[in-house]
Amino acid sequence: MARKTAISRPQFPPFSPDLQLQFWARLQQIRNEYLSDALSQTVKELDIAKLDGELATFVGSARLAAVAAYSLRGETFFPVPYILKTKPMLLGYYRLLYGLSQKEFYKHPFSRFRVMEEQNQLSTANEHFLPPLCKSLGQTAWALFSGIQPLSPATIHELQLLTVGPQLRGSRNVRIGQGATARVFELVRHLVSSHIESSTNTVITVKNASGRMVQIAFAADPDNTIIEMLPSGAIPSVSIEIKGGADVSNVHNRIGEAEKSHQKAKAAGFTNFWTILRAKISETAAKRGSPTTNVFFNLDEMLKAGTHPHSQFRDLLYHTIGVG
């Protein structure tokens, strides 16, 4: 009787979800910049009568009625100057909704508006061009609306995600660098090691003393963020900018770049702003370049255990995320 040969089962290595976790971390930042949460928070601060007046002017009653048939307000689909004056970066909300990549959208004659989305800034010249911009985008919105039925908040969210996914994968702005950012990442990982729930190359999730999850993400623009994850959604807390150049001659330009990033983060709902510099400069001079920054750290001093800057960074980090 022939013996049966045992067939060995192969061992398949697991895939790493690291890239998807990085994208998810960046998505939490974008949610407060360009997605429906950002629009809703802005609308809460507006004069609704004034907003409705602009919608009637720029969109028209027939098209507003068509959107209202799905229990949606007009601004969820159509931009108006009042919205974009209040929060310029919401131009990104409509760009994502209409399926336009940054490369496709910010070409002439629309290149002048890029600063609105990226830096939340509206110049006097661009304010003058908001009415024709909204008229143009309104036509794009109507063409999209006419081809998508039924419409719902979920549909709008899905359409934006369809655009933002390739944008994140293409830019790879969630990839951690090998220099100063990597050194700060390792310091933070060490300081919170006993509280880590999960960790990848760019995202650390910790559980604080209240049992809530806090995410520390190392991405770009800003370089790093601390976001508290509540059942109701992500609450942005800290924007951290790291400038690893040691030469003092260019430090003021780097601080200016940090300031722009912090201003964008502030518009997205962040409330605390830290700047880490390698070049040595007085705090008074640094504050002139970045008035938004709450606290400055020198990178080399902060990385040395036992120093006052190291202890200050550790204590502030623990206080912010709620661990001890």
C-alpha positions in Angstrom: 0.0 0.0 0.0 1.5 3.3 -1.1 2.4 5.8 1.6 0.7 9.2 1.4 3.2 12.1 1.1 2.4 14.9 3.5 2.0 18.2 1.6 3.5 21.1 3.6 1.5 24.3 3.7 3.4 27.4 2.6 3.9 30.3 4.9 2.7 33.6 3.5 4.3 36.7 4.9 1.9 39.4 6.1 1.6 42.7 4.2 2.3 45.9 6.1 -0.6 48.4 6.3 1.9 51.1 7.1 1.2 53.2 4.0 -2.6 53.0 4.6 -2.1 54.1 8.2 0.0 57.0 7.1 -2.8 58.0 4.6 -5.4 57.7 7.4 -3.4 60.0 9.6 -3.1 62.6 6.9 -6.9 62.2 6.3 -7.6 63.3 9.8 -5.7 66.5 9.1 -7.5 67.1 5.8 -10.8 66.5 7.5 -10.4 69.8 9.4 -9.0 71.6 6.4 -11.0 70.7 3.3 -13.8 68.2 4.0 -17.4 68.5 5.2 -16.4 69.1 8.8 -14.4 72.1 7.8 -17.2 73.6 5.8 -19.8 72.9 8.6 -17.6 74.7 11.2 -17.2 77.7 9.0 -20.9 78.0 8.1 -21.7 78.0 11.9 -19.8 81.3 12.1 -21.5 83.0 9.2 -24.6 85.3 8.8 -27.0 82.8 7.2 -29.1 85.5 5.6 -26.0 86.9 3.9 -24.9 83.5 2.8 -28.4 82.7 1.4 -28.3 86.0 -0.5 -25.1 85.1 -2.2 -26.3 81.6 -3.0 -29.4 83.2 -4.7 -27.1 85.5 -6.7 -24.4 83.1 -7.8 -26.4 79.8 -8.0 -30.0 80.7 -8.7 -33.3 79.5 -7.2 -33.8 76.6 -9.6 -30.4 75.0 -8.9 -30.7 75.6 -5.2 -34.1 73.9 -5.2 -32.6 70.9 -7.0 -30.0 70.5 -4.3 -32.5 71.2 -1.5 -34.7 68.3 -2.8 -32.0 66.1 -1.3 -32.1 68.0 2.0 -28.8 69.7 1.3 -27.9 73.4 1.6 -26.5 75.1 -1.5 -23.0 75.7 -0.1 -22.4 72.0 0.2 -22.1 71.9 -3.6 -21.7 75.5 -4.8 -19.0 77.9 -3.7 -19.8 81.6 -3.0 -17.4 84.5 -2.2 -18.6 84.8 1.4 -17.5 81.2 2.1 -14.1 81.7 0.5 -13.5 85.1 2.1 -14.1 83.6 5.5 -11.9 80.5 5.0 -9.9 80.6 1.8 -8.6 77.1 2.1 -12.1 75.8 1.6 -11.4 76.2 -2.1 -9.8 72.8 -1.6 -13.2 71.4 -0.5 -14.7 72.3 -3.9 -11.7 71.2 -5.9 -11.8 67.8 -4.2 -15.6 67.5 -4.7 -15.3 68.2 -8.4 -12.6 65.6 -8.9 -9.8 68.1 -9.9 -6.2 67.3 -8.9 -4.0 70.1 -7.8 -1.9 69.8 -10.9 -5.0 70.0 -13.1 -6.7 72.8 -11.2 -3.9 75.2 -10.4 -2.9 75.9 -14.0 -3.4 79.3 -15.7 -5.7 81.1 -15.1 -6.4 79.4 -11.8 -2.8 79.2 -10.5 -3.2 82.6 -8.7 -5.7 80.9 -6.3 -3.3 78.2 -5.1 -2.2 80.2 -2.1 -5.8 80.2 -0.8 -5.9 76.4 -0.4 -2.3 75.9 0.7 -1.8 78.9 3.0 -5.4 80.0 3.8 -4.5 83.5 2.5 -6.7 85.7 0.3 -5.0 88.7 -1.3 -6.9 91.8 -2.3 -6.3 90.9 -6.0 -7.7 87.4 -5.5 -10.7 88.8 -3.6 -11.6 90.8 -6.6 -11.6 87.6 -8.7 -13.8 85.6 -6.4 -17.1 86.3 -8.1 -15.9 85.0 -11.6 -14.2 82.1 -9.9 -17.4 81.1 -8.1 -19.4 81.5 -11.3 -17.0 79.2 -13.1 -17.0 76.6 -10.4 -20.8 76.8 -10.1 -21.0 75.6 -13.7 -18.7 72.7 -12.9 -20.8 71.9 -9.9 -24.0 71.8 -11.9 -22.5 69.6 -14.6 -21.5 67.2 -11.8 -24.8 67.4 -10.0 -26.7 66.6 -13.3 -24.7 63.3 -13.6 -24.9 62.1 -10.0 -28.3 61.1 -8.6 -29.2 60.7 -5.8 -27.1 63.2 -3.9 -26.3 62.9 -0.2 -23.7 64.0 2.3 -22.2 60.5 2.0 -22.0 61.0 -1.8 -20.1 64.3 -1.4 -17.7 62.7 1.1 -17.1 59.7 -1.3 -16.4 62.0 -4.2 -13.9 64.0 -2.2 -12.1 60.8 -1.1 -11.9 59.6 -4.7 -9.8 62.7 -5.4 -7.8 62.9 -2.3 -6.6 59.2 -2.4 -4.4 59.6 -5.5 -3.3 63.0 -4.3 -1.9 61.5 -1.1 -0.3 58.5 -2.8 1.2 60.7 -5.5 2.7 63.3 -3.2 4.0 60.9 -0.6 4.1 63.8 1.8 3.5 61.3 4.6 7.0 59.8 4.2 9.2 60.6 7.2 12.6 62.1 6.4 15.9 60.7 7.5 17.1 63.9 9.3 15.7 66.1 12.0 12.1 64.8 11.7 13.3 61.2 12.2 15.3 62.1 15.3 12.2 63.9 16.8 10.1 60.9 15.9 12.4 58.5 17.8 12.5 60.9 20.8 8.7 61.0 20.9 8.4 57.2 20.5 10.8 56.7 23.4 9.0 59.2 25.7 5.6 57.7 25.2 6.7 54.0 24.8 4.8 52.8 27.8 1.5 54.2 26.5 1.7 53.1 22.8 -1.3 51.2 21.5 0.1 50.9 17.9 3.0 52.3 16.0 4.3 52.5 12.4 7.2 54.4 10.8 5.2 57.6 10.8 2.2 57.2 13.1 2.1 56.6 16.9 -1.2 56.0 18.7 -1.2 56.2 22.5 -3.9 55.8 25.1 -4.0 58.6 27.6 -5.0 58.5 31.2 -8.6 59.1 30.4 -8.7 56.1 28.1 -8.9 58.2 24.9 -6.7 57.6 21.9 -4.3 60.3 20.8 -2.5 60.1 17.4 1.0 61.6 16.8 1.5 61.7 13.1 4.7 62.6 11.3 3.8 63.8 7.9 4.2 67.2 6.2 2.7 70.7 6.3 2.8 70.7 9.3 5.7 68.3 9.8 4.0 66.6 12.8 0.6 66.8 14.4 -1.1 65.6 17.7 -4.7 64.8 17.3 -7.1 63.4 19.9 -9.5 60.8 18.6 -13.0 61.1 20.1 -16.1 59.1 19.2 -17.5 62.3 17.6 -14.4 62.8 15.4 -10.8 63.9 15.4 -9.9 67.0 17.5 -6.7 68.7 16.2 -4.5 69.8 19.0 -0.8 70.5 18.2 1.0 71.5 15.0 4.8 70.9 15.1 7.2 72.3 12.6 10.8 71.0 12.5 13.6 73.0 10.8 16.8 71.0 10.8 19.1 73.4 9.0 22.0 74.4 11.2 23.2 77.5 9.3 22.0 80.7 11.0 22.1 82.7 7.7 18.9 81.1 6.4 17.1 80.5 9.7 14.7 83.5 9.2 13.4 82.0 6.0 12.8 78.7 7.7 11.0 80.3 10.5 8.8 82.1 8.0 8.0 78.7 6.4 7.1 77.4 9.8 4.8 80.4 10.4 2.9 79.8 7.1 2.4 76.1 8.0 1.2 77.0 11.5 -1.2 79.6 10.1 -2.7 76.9 7.8 -2.9 74.5 10.8 -4.6 77.2 12.8 -7.2 77.6 10.1 -7.8 73.9 10.2 -8.6 74.0 14.0 -5.2 73.3 15.7 -4.8 75.3 18.9 -1.1 74.9 19.9 2.0 75.5 17.8 5.5 74.3 18.5 8.6 75.1 16.3 11.8 73.1 16.6 14.9 74.8 15.2 18.5 73.4 14.9 20.0 76.8 14.2 20.5 78.8 17.4 18.6 82.1 17.5 17.2 84.2 20.3 13.6 83.5 21.2 12.8 87.2 20.7 14.0 87.0 17.1 12.3 83.7 16.5 9.0 85.1 17.8 9.2 88.0 15.3 9.4 85.5 12.5 6.6 83.2 13.8 4.2 85.0 16.2 1.9 82.0 15.9 4.4 79.7 17.6 3.6 79.1 21.3 7.0 77.5 22.2 10.3 77.2 20.5 12.8 74.4 21.0 16.4 74.0 19.9 16.7 70.5 18.3 20.2 69.6 19.6 19.5 70.7 23.2 16.0 69.1 23.2 17.5 65.7 22.2 19.9 65.6 25.1 18.4 63.7 28.1 18.9 65.5 31.4 18.8 69.0 29.9 16.1 71.6 30.7 14.9 71.8 27.0 14.6 68.0 27.0 12.6 68.0 30.2 10.5 70.9 29.0 9.6 69.1 25.8 8.8 65.9 27.6 6.6 67.6 30.2 4.7 69.6 27.5 4.2 66.5 25.4 2.9 64.5 28.4 0.6 67.3 29.4 -0.8 67.7 25.9 -1.6 64.0 25.3 -2.7 63.4 28.9 -0.1 60.9 30.1 2.4 61.0 32.9 
